[in-house]
């Protein structure tokens, strides 16, 4: 360093005596020394010399060897300190640049949230169902819309081999006079218009018998229902459906169902805003001997857990709450539940008069494959009950 300063002295003297830039051409090494001297003592170097060297070095290309020797920049968001790194704060990077410079360009997976259009951070965002295990057997439901699940088998007995039983969405007219299985889907079954007879029963439900026939096409429902006290519209319904053509057995199909109007967004907001937990219970429809009990927790720790108890078997499950939709998590099944099993459901009705329509598709160790659908009611909303699953064909 001392030698470099000695070599710099003649150059500085020449400039101080009035030399011009044309008199003393400078290379990059000279400029580096001049700027080093200026940094130590600003008054020791003429300002025009400093400016010339700054411009010269700024325009000079970086040495290839220096670039090659520069270490690669590690991804700041993959190490153990990623949560505390300003480079990994997602959308907050748009509010102020990171102190360490421009963040690395990273490929992030598609967002797990659907957001309504809006202009600020208060937009309503709803988490999509992103299953870790098996996908839901049927499409989920939207708040405030008709929502139901059904089993589908060949023939008019509503019962069939479990491996030949499929799950479908189910829709019901508000007065019980028509239904559709797999609406808009490849297995769509649309009933004929039906006449409806409703009779009372003593457990908080009413019995409904709906039946209609056009030519050889006949449709029928045998169900327990809950109706709105003012409008008379059906709020909850479950049990048996059949649809067939008496002259062609290949067109005879049937099954069981659970249906209602999905909880409104305002109802969900009320439950979530107060962090409430709601308990539900009721029988399954394919096998009335199976009793289900679920508890749904709302708020920041949303989730659900439940048990299904039959004289011959039982199991437990739990999972996520996404809007009105419930879906099992493989890690929350009890130990006797085999891989590939799934429970799916949807919240129905409004707080104080809620229900759950759901399906179970489980393989139990030592028992076998079980498929069923069921309607549960809020424990505080009244007694539970169900029609027997052995009423037979219409």
ChimeraX attribute file (.defattr): number of C-alpha atoms within 10 A of each C-alpha:
attribute: neighborCount
match mode: 1-to-1
recipient: residues
	/A:1	6
	/A:2	7
	/A:3	7
	/A:4	11
	/A:5	13
	/A:6	10
	/A:7	12
	/A:8	15
	/A:9	11
	/A:10	11
	/A:11	15
	/A:12	16
	/A:13	12
	/A:14	13
	/A:15	17
	/A:16	13
	/A:17	8
	/A:18	9
	/A:19	13
	/A:20	12
	/A:21	12
	/A:22	7
	/A:23	10
	/A:24	11
	/A:25	8
	/A:26	15
	/A:27	11
	/A:28	13
	/A:29	10
	/A:30	16
	/A:31	19
	/A:32	15
	/A:33	17
	/A:34	23
	/A:35	18
	/A:36	14
	/A:37	18
	/A:38	17
	/A:39	13
	/A:40	9
	/A:41	10
	/A:42	13
	/A:43	10
	/A:44	13
	/A:45	18
	/A:46	14
	/A:47	12
	/A:48	11
	/A:49	18
	/A:50	20
	/A:51	11
	/A:52	13
	/A:53	22
	/A:54	16
	/A:55	11
	/A:56	14
	/A:57	15
	/A:58	9
	/A:59	9
	/A:60	9
	/A:61	7
	/A:62	10
	/A:63	8
	/A:64	8
	/A:65	8
	/A:66	8
	/A:67	9
	/A:68	9
	/A:69	8
	/A:70	8
	/A:71	7
	/A:72	7
	/A:73	7
	/A:74	9
	/A:75	14
	/A:76	17
	/A:77	18
	/A:78	10
	/A:79	10
	/A:80	9
	/A:81	10
	/A:82	14
	/A:83	13
	/A:84	11
	/A:85	13
	/A:86	17
	/A:87	21
	/A:88	19
	/A:89	14
	/A:90	8
	/A:91	7
	/A:92	12
	/A:93	14
	/A:94	9
	/A:95	7
	/A:96	7
	/A:97	13
	/A:98	16
	/A:99	9
	/A:100	8
	/A:101	8
	/A:102	10
	/A:103	16
	/A:104	13
	/A:105	7
	/A:106	8
	/A:107	6
	/A:108	6
	/A:109	6
	/A:110	6
	/A:111	9
	/A:112	12
	/A:113	13
	/A:114	11
	/A:115	13
	/A:116	10
	/A:117	9
	/A:118	9
	/A:119	7
	/A:120	7
	/A:121	7
	/A:122	7
	/A:123	11
	/A:124	12
	/A:125	13
	/A:126	13
	/A:127	13
	/A:128	14
	/A:129	18
	/A:130	13
	/A:131	13
	/A:132	10
	/A:133	15
	/A:134	15
	/A:135	16
	/A:136	18
	/A:137	17
	/A:138	17
	/A:139	13
	/A:140	20
	/A:141	23
	/A:142	18
	/A:143	21
	/A:144	19
	/A:145	13
	/A:146	19
	/A:147	27
	/A:148	34
	/A:149	32
	/A:150	31
	/A:151	28
	/A:152	25
	/A:153	23
	/A:154	20
	/A:155	19
	/A:156	20
	/A:157	20
	/A:158	25
	/A:159	23
	/A:160	16
	/A:161	9
	/A:162	15
	/A:163	10
	/A:164	9
	/A:165	17
	/A:166	15
	/A:167	23
	/A:168	21
	/A:169	25
	/A:170	23
	/A:171	23
	/A:172	23
	/A:173	13
	/A:174	18
	/A:175	15
	/A:176	23
	/A:177	21
	/A:178	22
	/A:179	22
	/A:180	16
	/A:181	27
	/A:182	20
	/A:183	15
	/A:184	10
	/A:185	10
	/A:186	7
	/A:187	11
	/A:188	14
	/A:189	20
	/A:190	15
	/A:191	25
	/A:192	19
	/A:193	19
	/A:194	21
	/A:195	15
	/A:196	16
	/A:197	12
	/A:198	14
	/A:199	10
	/A:200	12
	/A:201	11
	/A:202	8
	/A:203	11
	/A:204	14
	/A:205	21
	/A:206	16
	/A:207	17
	/A:208	20
	/A:209	18
	/A:210	20
	/A:211	23
	/A:212	18
	/A:213	17
	/A:214	12
	/A:215	7
	/A:216	10
	/A:217	17
	/A:218	20
	/A:219	26
	/A:220	27
	/A:221	27
	/A:222	20
	/A:223	26
	/A:224	25
	/A:225	24
	/A:226	19
	/A:227	16
	/A:228	10
	/A:229	9
	/A:230	6
	/A:231	8
	/A:232	11
	/A:233	15
	/A:234	19
	/A:235	23
	/A:236	31
	/A:237	28
	/A:238	29
	/A:239	27
	/A:240	31
	/A:241	27
	/A:242	26
	/A:243	29
	/A:244	23
	/A:245	17
	/A:246	13
	/A:247	10
	/A:248	10
	/A:249	12
	/A:250	11
	/A:251	16
	/A:252	20
	/A:253	21
	/A:254	28
	/A:255	28
	/A:256	28
	/A:257	34
	/A:258	32
	/A:259	30
	/A:260	31
	/A:261	29
	/A:262	29
	/A:263	28
	/A:264	20
	/A:265	15
	/A:266	13
	/A:267	17
	/A:268	18
	/A:269	14
	/A:270	16
	/A:271	18
	/A:272	17
	/A:273	12
	/A:274	11
	/A:275	14
	/A:276	13
	/A:277	15
	/A:278	18
	/A:279	20
	/A:280	21
	/A:281	24
	/A:282	24
	/A:283	25
	/A:284	32
	/A:285	29
	/A:286	23
	/A:287	18
	/A:288	19
	/A:289	16
	/A:290	19
	/A:291	20
	/A:292	21
	/A:293	19
	/A:294	23
	/A:295	18
	/A:296	20
	/A:297	20
	/A:298	21
	/A:299	17
	/A:300	10
	/A:301	11
	/A:302	17
	/A:303	19
	/A:304	23
	/A:305	18
	/A:306	19
	/A:307	17
	/A:308	19
	/A:309	15
	/A:310	15
	/A:311	8
	/A:312	8
	/A:313	13
	/A:314	17
	/A:315	17
	/A:316	18
	/A:317	22
	/A:318	23
	/A:319	21
	/A:320	21
	/A:321	23
	/A:322	18
	/A:323	23
	/A:324	21
	/A:325	24
	/A:326	26
	/A:327	27
	/A:328	27
	/A:329	19
	/A:330	21
	/A:331	12
	/A:332	15
	/A:333	23
	/A:334	15
	/A:335	12
	/A:336	16
	/A:337	23
	/A:338	16
	/A:339	13
	/A:340	12
	/A:341	20
	/A:342	24
	/A:343	24
	/A:344	23
	/A:345	27
	/A:346	28
	/A:347	29
	/A:348	32
	/A:349	21
	/A:350	20
	/A:351	18
	/A:352	13
	/A:353	17
	/A:354	25
	/A:355	31
	/A:356	30
	/A:357	30
	/A:358	25
	/A:359	28
	/A:360	20
	/A:361	19
	/A:362	21
	/A:363	18
	/A:364	19
	/A:365	12
	/A:366	9
	/A:367	12
	/A:368	11
	/A:369	15
	/A:370	15
	/A:371	20
	/A:372	25
	/A:373	29
	/A:374	32
	/A:375	32
	/A:376	28
	/A:377	27
	/A:378	24
	/A:379	20
	/A:380	13
	/A:381	15
	/A:382	13
	/A:383	14
	/A:384	17
	/A:385	21
	/A:386	22
	/A:387	17
	/A:388	17
	/A:389	18
	/A:390	14
	/A:391	11
	/A:392	11
	/A:393	15
	/A:394	15
